[in-house]
Amino acid sequence: MRFAGLGTTLAVSIALGAFGGKKLDDYLGTDKPLCTAAGALLGLGIGMWSVLSGIQSK
């Protein structure tokens, strides 16, 4: 149970990155969802960093 919140942390960071990227795509009027993909990848990176640092500190 020590690591129960780590999956949620990863999922939320990816979702927030994708959401922010989608909003940026809508604002810029891009045809391809490049900002959405970049935001999701950025969220993945931040989420993995958060999960790994959480594992190391516990």
C-alpha positions as CSV (number, residue, x, y, z in Angstrom):
1,M,0.0,0.0,0.0
2,R,3.0,2.3,0.3
3,F,3.0,2.9,-3.5
4,A,-0.7,3.1,-4.1
5,G,-0.7,6.8,-5.1
6,L,2.2,6.6,-7.5
7,G,0.1,5.3,-10.4
8,T,-2.4,8.0,-9.8
9,T,0.4,10.6,-9.8
10,L,1.6,9.3,-13.2
11,A,-1.8,9.2,-14.8
12,V,-2.7,12.7,-13.6
13,S,0.5,14.3,-14.8
14,I,0.0,12.7,-18.3
15,A,-3.6,13.8,-18.4
16,L,-2.8,17.4,-17.3
17,G,0.0,17.6,-19.9
18,A,-2.3,16.4,-22.7
19,F,-5.1,18.7,-21.5
20,G,-2.7,21.7,-21.6
21,G,-1.4,20.7,-25.0
22,K,-4.9,20.4,-26.3
23,K,-5.8,23.8,-25.1
24,L,-2.6,25.2,-26.7
25,D,-3.5,23.4,-30.0
26,D,-7.0,25.0,-29.9
27,Y,-5.5,28.4,-29.1
28,L,-2.9,28.2,-31.9
29,G,-5.4,26.6,-34.4
30,T,-3.0,23.9,-35.4
31,D,-4.2,21.1,-37.8
32,K,-2.2,18.4,-36.1
33,P,-2.2,17.7,-32.4
34,L,1.5,18.4,-32.0
35,C,1.1,20.4,-28.7
36,T,-1.1,17.6,-27.3
37,A,1.5,15.0,-28.0
38,A,4.3,17.2,-26.7
39,G,2.2,17.9,-23.5
40,A,1.5,14.2,-23.0
41,L,5.2,13.4,-23.3
42,L,6.2,16.2,-21.0
43,G,3.6,14.9,-18.5
44,L,5.0,11.4,-18.9
45,G,8.5,12.7,-18.1
46,I,7.4,14.7,-15.1
47,G,5.2,11.8,-13.9
48,M,8.1,9.4,-14.2
49,W,10.4,11.7,-12.4
50,S,7.9,12.1,-9.6
51,V,7.3,8.4,-9.3
52,L,11.0,7.5,-9.3
53,S,11.7,10.2,-6.7
54,G,8.8,8.9,-4.6
55,I,10.1,5.4,-4.8
56,Q,13.6,6.4,-3.8
57,S,12.4,8.5,-0.8
58,K,10.2,5.7,0.6
